[in-house]
Amino acid sequence: MAIVIENLRHTYVVGNTYKHDALIDISLRINDGESVGIIGHTGSGKSTLVQHINGLLMPTCGSVSVDEIEINKNNIKDIRKMVGLVFQYPEHQLFEETVYMDIGYGLFKQGYERKWVEEKINETIDIIGLDKSLLEKSPFRLSGGEKRKVAIAGVLAMKPKVLILDEPAAGLDPKGRDEIYDAVVKYKKENNATIILVSHSMEDLARYVDRIVVLNKGRIEMDGGVAEVFKNDAMLKKIGLSVPHITRFMRLLQERIPNINSDVFTVKAAKEEILGYLNKRELQ
């Protein structure tokens, strides 16, 4: 289920003195099953771009297609069955009386029988890591992390083939962030889904995606594998971004230990590199 974006331009407040081109001639292809991160400083066009893939926004010029279907106002319902979008702070969208009804809302609206919906809800809470005992509770009485999981579960229950997450771990502690991302990884594996992750955290992108698209002032500045993008430290710095903290640490360490590899982008990889270096020293 490839996503193809061709010459996409989006202009806010057309025909007004406040006119603003948020996206300018964006052409991009995301292949079926890819995990892609989208980064850029505030105002670079990240959220505007992903909202076109779900049909929340329509192009001023150009086109967006999902599974060879060009998105237009007449097929939005079909597109949203294929493409799920999790907003930043999705818990603000909770509204039902119980967790059960909130997660199952979209499925009930599509007319599925209660027994079938219940099966899908149970499958989803297993993926997201919610206890079954919470299903009959009000979502507004849950902790912040649990609310976030309920909101994301409502999207996952629809079984989208493309899952877009716009800063899904914003405001969570490290444990809560790991739980959310582990659930996304599990969902992707079980459903062979395409994942598009918008994040300011370079560490999260290094851990969870294979490819990074860098936006700057509404245009694509870079597009490549994680290592390819993070090696271009000068370009990232020029547009107000940076490599992961652990990468900066490893590059400083390399100044003292030239034989150590600094092209690592996660704490796990750094640990393996340092232990490997120390083991080699012991054998010499």
HELIX and SHEET records of a PDB file:
HELIX    1   1 LYS A   46  ILE A   53  1                                   8    
HELIX    2   2 ILE A   76  MET A   82  1                                   7    
HELIX    3   3 PRO A   90  GLN A   93  5                                   4    
HELIX    4   4 VAL A   99  LYS A  109  1                                  11    
HELIX    5   5 ARG A  114  ILE A  128  1                                  15    
HELIX    6   6 LYS A  132  LEU A  134  5                                   3    
HELIX    7   7 PRO A  139  ARG A  141  5                                   3    
HELIX    8   8 GLY A  144  LEU A  156  1                                  13    
HELIX    9   9 PRO A  174  ASN A  191  1                                  18    
HELIX   10  10 MET A  202  TYR A  208  1                                   7    
HELIX   11  11 VAL A  226  PHE A  230  1                                   5    
HELIX   12  12 ASP A  233  LYS A  238  1                                   6    
HELIX   13  13 HIS A  245  ARG A  256  1                                  12    
HELIX   14  14 VAL A  267  LEU A  283  1                                  17    
SHEET    1   A 4 HIS A  20  ILE A  30  0                                        
SHEET    2   A 4 ILE A   3  TYR A  12 -1                                        
SHEET    3   A 4 CYS A  61  VAL A  66 -1                                        
SHEET    4   A 4 ILE A  69  GLU A  70 -1                                        
SHEET    1   B 6 VAL A  83  VAL A  86  0                                        
SHEET    2   B 6 VAL A 162  ASP A 166  1                                        
SHEET    3   B 6 THR A 194  VAL A 198  1                                        
SHEET    4   B 6 SER A  35  ILE A  39  1                                        
SHEET    5   B 6 ARG A 211  ASN A 216  1                                        
SHEET    6   B 6 ARG A 219  GLY A 225 -1                                        
END                                                                             
